[in-house]
Amino acid sequence: MGMNRREFVGGLGTAALAMVQPARLRASAPTAPVALARCKSYGPEFLAAAEKMFDQLGGIGRIVKGKTVTIKVNLTGGENTRLDYLPMGRACWSHPRTVGAVIHLLDKAGARRIRVVEGAWVWPAPLEEFMYKAGWDPNLLLGAAPRVELVNTNMPYKGAKPYTRFTVPRTGHLFPAYDLSTAYAESDVLVSMAKLKEHATAGVTLSIKNLFGITPTTIYGNKVPLDEPAPVPYGGRQEIGHNGSRQPPRSSPPEKDPTTPRQAGYRIPRIIADLSAAITPGLEIIEGIETIAGSELPRPGTTVAVSPGILLAGTNPVSTDAVAMAVMGFDPMAERGTAPFETCDNTLRLAEDLGVGTRDLSRIEVVGAAIKDVAFKFRDYGGPRQFQRPAGRRG
């Protein structure tokens, strides 16, 4: 859905207001070191690289020991999606071997209980069913440590309280609060495991954009009831998330201002910035061993398979994503109209405005490899359809 003139001017006004935000507020945004490494394969090399990066961050035992740890993986799209012959874990999903390795390392660091969660597109069924249909073996994850659980957060959480309300600090950008699966409320530490990718709507999809999938489609999905959550999901998040053509059920908080632009490039960055403030990941892992350039899902004529051979880890999602953007050849300080945010607002800036973290590379310590030594310019290989570069080779 496009913006009319009033919405466009309003959006410009919001962007201009953010740009004149007092420098002292942004200067006070928290930061944390980001570990960066080369990694070419998903087996023992990944396990060794991840363990070394966690050590470089000061050890993850201080974060997860004795805790319930929830890993939000990225399994976007349907179970049958493919890019040519590549399975999704080598294209645009988290890879099952990396997830299993991280479970092992969390257990080794003293995590009390580990949950792997995703808002999976399989209804009404558990996450295991989606994994089976997608060619994964859930036992690879369930057997990686004791006390591992798999949860489809698109479904009502079992028990007396299916959903818990998470309030957004500073009242949020789009919604003041979000009703999420109680699985998140029972978690002490959230881990965002993301793929290093671009995104057709949000510019990039890294540890913060990965949070869009935590919104249950029984509340924020298409065709949900007017008064209360649906018993099972019926579709994606276009009506409420992308288009804003309706509000969530009355049992959940409505938008702060329903007169703001009904345009995905305005709305999606604000929703995911809100979520990053409401439920901030305590550990971020971004895998770019193999991925796609050009978009978040395979799109003929736009995306191409690439092999950057890069891993990142951090404990502040904005700072981690800022380093990831720099590795991808993008400026984390970029504003709307500049790559990769040609048609959307910068999610990192919006999350920074909520006090989540800094995107200023001069304030972020990078440990391990240097950005310049592992940089992989995604726009040399692909790009949004309207900014298409010549098709690249597999990197």
Residue pairs with C-beta under 8 A, 6 or more apart in sequence:
1 243
1 245
1 262
1 263
1 264
2 263
3 11
3 261
3 262
3 263
3 266
7 260
7 261
7 262
7 263
8 261
10 259
10 260
10 261
11 260
11 261
11 263
11 266
14 260
15 335
15 336
15 345
18 349
18 350
18 353
19 335
21 353
25 353
26 352
26 353
26 358
26 360
28 355
29 318
29 352
29 355
29 356
29 357
29 358
30 316
30 355
30 356
30 357
30 358
31 316
31 319
31 357
31 358
31 360
31 363
31 364
31 365
32 57
32 314
32 315
32 316
32 319
32 320
32 357
32 364
33 56
33 57
33 58
33 314
33 315
33 364
33 365
33 366
33 367
34 312
34 313
34 314
34 316
34 319
34 320
34 322
34 323
34 364
34 365
34 366
34 367
35 52
35 53
35 54
35 56
35 57
35 312
35 313
35 314
35 366
35 367
35 368
36 53
36 310
36 311
36 312
36 323
36 327
36 366
36 367
36 368
36 369
36 370
36 371
36 374
37 49
37 52
37 53
37 310
37 311
37 312
37 368
37 369
37 374
38 49
38 309
38 310
38 311
38 369
38 374
39 45
39 46
39 49
39 289
39 309
39 310
39 311
40 289
40 307
40 309
41 289
42 89
42 95
42 97
42 98
42 289
43 97
46 97
46 98
46 101
46 287
46 289
46 311
47 101
47 104
47 105
49 311
50 98
50 101
50 102
50 105
50 285
50 311
50 313
51 105
52 368
53 311
53 312
53 313
53 368
54 60
54 105
54 109
54 313
56 367
56 368
57 313
57 314
57 315
57 367
59 109
60 105
60 106
60 109
60 283
61 109
61 110
63 109
63 189
63 282
63 283
63 315
64 106
64 109
64 110
64 111
64 188
64 189
64 283
65 109
65 110
65 111
66 110
66 111
66 112
67 111
67 112
67 188
67 189
68 111
68 112
68 113
68 114
68 115
68 186
68 187
68 188
68 189
69 106
69 111
69 113
69 114
69 115
69 187
69 188
69 189
69 190
69 191
70 114
70 115
70 116
70 117
70 183
70 184
70 187
70 189
70 190
70 191
71 99
71 102
71 103
71 106
71 114
71 115
71 116
71 117
71 191
71 193
72 117
72 118
72 190
72 191
72 192
72 193
72 210
72 211
72 213
72 214
72 281
73 93
73 94
73 99
73 116
73 117
73 118
73 193
74 92
74 93
74 94
74 118
74 193
74 194
74 195
74 205
74 210
74 213
75 88
75 93
75 94
75 118
75 120
75 130
75 134
76 92
76 93
76 213
76 296
76 297
77 88
77 92
77 121
77 297
78 121
79 121
79 122
79 130
79 133
79 134
80 133
80 134
81 88
81 92
81 297
81 298
82 88
82 91
82 298
83 91
83 92
83 292
83 298
83 303
83 305
84 305
86 290
86 305
87 135
88 134
89 95
89 96
89 97
89 136
90 290
90 305
91 290
91 291
91 292
91 298
91 305
92 195
92 197
92 291
92 292
92 296
92 297
92 298
93 195
94 193
94 194
94 195
94 287
95 287
95 289
96 131
96 136
96 137
96 140
96 141
97 140
98 193
98 285
98 287
98 289
99 116
99 141
99 193
100 140
100 141
100 144
101 144
102 191
102 193
102 285
103 114
103 116
103 141
103 144
103 145
103 148
104 144
104 145
106 114
106 145
106 191
107 114
107 144
107 145
107 146
111 145
111 189
112 147
113 147
113 149
114 145
114 147
114 148
114 149
115 148
115 149
115 150
115 151
115 183
115 187
116 127
116 141
116 148
116 149
116 150
116 151
117 127
117 150
117 151
117 152
117 153
117 181
117 183
117 184
117 214
118 127
118 130
118 152
118 153
118 213
119 152
119 153
119 154
119 213
119 214
119 215
119 216
119 217
120 127
120 130
120 152
120 154
121 130
121 154
122 129
122 130
122 133
122 152
123 154
123 155
123 232
123 233
123 234
124 155
124 231
124 232
124 233
125 152
126 150
126 151
126 152
126 155
127 138
127 150
127 151
127 152
128 138
128 150
130 152
131 137
131 138
131 150
132 138
138 150
141 148
141 150
142 148
142 150
151 157
151 181
151 183
153 180
153 181
153 183
153 184
153 213
153 214
153 216
154 216
154 217
154 218
154 221
154 233
155 216
155 218
155 232
155 233
156 162
156 163
156 181
156 216
156 218
156 229
156 231
157 163
157 181
157 182
157 183
159 182
161 182
162 181
162 182
162 229
163 179
163 180
163 181
163 182
163 216
163 219
163 229
164 179
164 180
164 181
164 182
164 184
164 185
165 177
165 178
165 179
165 180
165 252
165 253
166 177
166 178
166 179
166 180
166 184
166 185
166 278
166 279
167 176
167 177
167 278
168 175
168 176
168 177
168 178
168 274
168 275
168 277
168 278
168 354
169 277
169 278
169 354
169 355
170 277
170 353
170 354
170 355
171 256
172 256
172 270
172 274
172 277
172 278
172 354
173 270
173 271
173 273
173 274
173 350
173 353
173 354
174 255
174 256
174 260
174 267
174 270
174 271
174 274
175 253
175 254
175 255
175 256
175 271
175 274
176 253
176 256
177 253
177 278
178 215
178 220
178 252
178 253
178 274
178 275
178 278
179 216
179 219
179 229
179 248
179 251
179 252
179 253
180 214
180 215
180 216
180 279
181 214
181 216
184 190
184 214
184 279
189 282
189 283
190 279
190 280
190 281
190 282
190 283
191 281
191 282
191 283
191 284
191 285
192 207
192 208
192 210
192 211
192 281
192 283
192 284
192 285
192 317
193 210
193 285
193 287
194 205
194 206
194 207
194 209
194 210
194 284
194 285
194 286
194 287
195 205
195 286
195 287
195 288
195 291
196 206
196 286
196 287
196 288
196 291
196 308
196 310
196 312
196 324
196 327
196 328
197 204
197 205
197 206
197 291
197 292
197 295
197 296
198 204
198 205
198 293
198 294
198 295
198 296
198 328
198 340
198 378
198 382
198 383
198 384
199 205
199 209
199 295
199 296
199 340
200 295
200 296
200 299
200 302
200 384
200 385
201 242
201 264
201 265
201 268
201 343
201 344
202 209
202 265
202 268
202 269
202 272
202 344
202 347
203 269
203 330
203 340
203 341
203 342
203 344
203 346
203 347
204 321
204 324
204 325
204 328
204 330
204 340
204 347
205 296
206 284
206 286
206 320
206 321
206 324
206 325
207 281
207 284
207 285
207 286
207 314
207 317
207 320
207 321
207 324
208 272
208 273
208 275
208 276
208 317
208 318
208 321
208 347
208 348
208 351
209 272
209 347
211 272
211 275
211 276
211 279
211 281
212 237
212 241
212 268
212 271
212 272
212 275
214 275
214 279
215 237
215 241
215 271
215 275
216 229
216 233
217 224
217 233
217 234
217 235
217 236
217 237
218 224
218 229
218 230
218 231
218 232
218 233
219 229
219 230
219 248
219 249
219 252
220 237
220 240
220 241
220 248
221 230
221 233
221 234
221 235
221 236
221 237
221 239
221 240
222 234
222 235
222 236
222 237
222 238
222 239
222 240
223 230
223 234
223 235
223 239
224 230
224 234
224 240
224 248
224 249
225 249
226 249
226 250
227 249
227 250
227 251
228 249
228 250
228 251
229 249
229 251
229 252
239 245
239 246
240 246
240 247
240 248
241 264
241 267
241 268
241 271
242 264
242 267
242 268
243 262
243 264
243 267
244 255
244 258
244 260
244 261
244 262
244 267
245 262
247 254
247 255
247 258
248 254
260 266
260 267
261 267
264 344
265 336
265 343
265 344
265 345
266 344
266 345
268 344
269 344
269 345
269 346
269 347
269 350
270 345
270 350
272 347
272 351
273 347
273 350
273 351
273 353
273 354
273 356
274 354
276 317
276 318
276 351
276 354
276 356
277 351
277 354
277 355
277 356
280 317
280 356
281 317
282 315
283 313
283 314
283 315
284 312
284 313
284 314
284 315
284 316
284 317
284 320
284 321
285 311
285 312
285 313
286 311
286 312
286 313
286 320
286 321
286 324
287 311
288 308
288 309
288 310
288 311
288 312
288 324
288 327
288 376
289 307
289 308
289 309
289 310
289 311
290 305
290 306
290 307
290 308
291 305
291 306
291 308
292 298
292 303
292 304
292 305
292 306
292 382
293 303
293 304
293 306
293 378
293 379
293 381
293 382
293 383
293 392
294 302
294 303
294 304
294 378
294 381
294 382
294 383
294 384
295 302
295 303
295 382
295 384
297 303
299 385
301 385
301 388
302 382
302 383
302 384
302 385
302 388
303 382
304 381
304 382
304 391
304 392
304 393
304 394
305 394
306 376
306 378
306 381
306 382
306 392
306 394
306 395
307 394
307 395
308 327
308 374
308 376
308 395
309 374
309 376
310 327
310 374
310 376
312 320
312 323
312 324
312 327
313 320
314 320
314 323
316 356
316 357
316 358
317 351
317 356
317 357
318 348
318 351
318 352
318 356
318 357
318 358
318 359
319 357
319 358
319 359
319 363
319 364
321 332
321 347
321 348
321 359
322 332
322 348
322 358
322 359
322 360
322 361
322 364
323 361
323 364
323 366
323 371
325 331
325 332
325 340
325 348
326 332
326 361
326 371
326 375
327 371
327 374
327 375
327 376
328 340
328 375
328 376
328 377
328 378
329 375
329 376
329 377
329 378
329 379
329 380
330 339
330 340
330 378
331 338
332 346
332 348
332 359
332 360
332 361
333 349
333 359
333 360
334 340
334 341
334 346
335 341
335 345
335 346
335 349
336 342
336 343
336 344
336 345
336 346
339 379
339 383
339 387
340 378
340 379
340 384
342 384
342 386
342 387
343 384
346 359
348 359
349 359
351 357
352 358
352 359
358 364
376 395
379 387
379 389
380 389
380 392
381 389
381 392
381 393
381 395
382 388
382 389
382 391
382 392
383 389
